[in-house]
Amino acid sequence: MPRFLVLRRAAFGDTLVLLPLLRAMQRRWPDASLELAGQADFAAVLHARGAVAAVHSSEDFALWALTGSGPAAERARGRLCAYQRIVADQELPAGAGWPPVARLRPEALVPGVPAGRQLVQQVAAVWPLAVAWPRDAWFGLARPPEPASGPLWLCPGSGARAKCWPRAHWLLLAAELSARGVPLGVVVGPAEQERDDPRRWPWPGGLPSTLSFAVDLSPVALADRFAGARGCVGNDSGPTHLAAMLGVPTVAVFGASDPSVWAPQGPRVRVCGGSGRSLAEVAPAEVRAAGAALGLW
């Protein structure tokens, strides 16, 4: 069985954006073993959902050694040469007898086209690939088409502080939803704990008795927790992308990022803000209206 490797070292959301490319490659080479190297815990959710046959940490490939000499360099080059095709987010050094390589250039993304679709186009410039958009960007619709009875998950964190909707806005939205009897859950990851742990915020009605918290869950475990969710409201972040891709009705709050490129992909997604707007200008009423349009409350 031929083995193909996609090498992409990226944050959680950027890793998920690879899904359309992985789906297109699976269709093009159905008999190949498609493997993904990057941050292994992020890649694991793609493996769990059938998008790749195996995942690896990019550190296992010792990419730093590729341009050197000696046993470490030989092992690093030999491991990559064991694949029959490679998609890589970096230039591989010349003269190593690589298999066919297609280059991913996330730094070259342009406005107006979703990032996942652009990555397919970059590889398709080397090998013929066809994307089934937007379905290739979704994990599937195993959940009911209407909002489920589980909690509405709030995702107030992000890998970048500049992408975080203000705390006061989250608390105002939560107070309004609690008054309507909407059950709430809050996703708490490592970045949030380091900056401003949402478990210490003055949530309406007090703490754990009225809220559930998902703390330090792996992406695979978080996907399981989103099963049966009523919906999701989140920043431009990996958990928000994950919820949308799972078919959870999702409201994504954007600031400077361009939603035409980076909006979460899913069958029921609304975006508030984006393209240069200050996050402080995105009022809770705007988010509440977007959620109402999705039937979340």
Secondary structure, DSSP 4 states (H G I P E B T S, - for coil): --EEEEE----HHHHHTTHHHHHHHHHH-TTSEEEEEE-HHHHHHHHHTTS-SEEEEGGGG-GGGTTS-SHHHHHHHHHHHTSSEEEESSPPPTTS----EEE--GGG--TTS-HHHHHHHHHHTTS-----TTGGGS----S-SS--SSPEEEE---SSGGGPPPHHHHHHHHHHHHHTT--EEEEE-HHHHHH--GGGS--TT-STTSEEEEES--HHHHHHHHTT-SEEEEESSHHHHHHHHTT--EEEEESSS-HHHH---SSSEEEEE-TT--GGGS-HHHHHHHHHHTT--
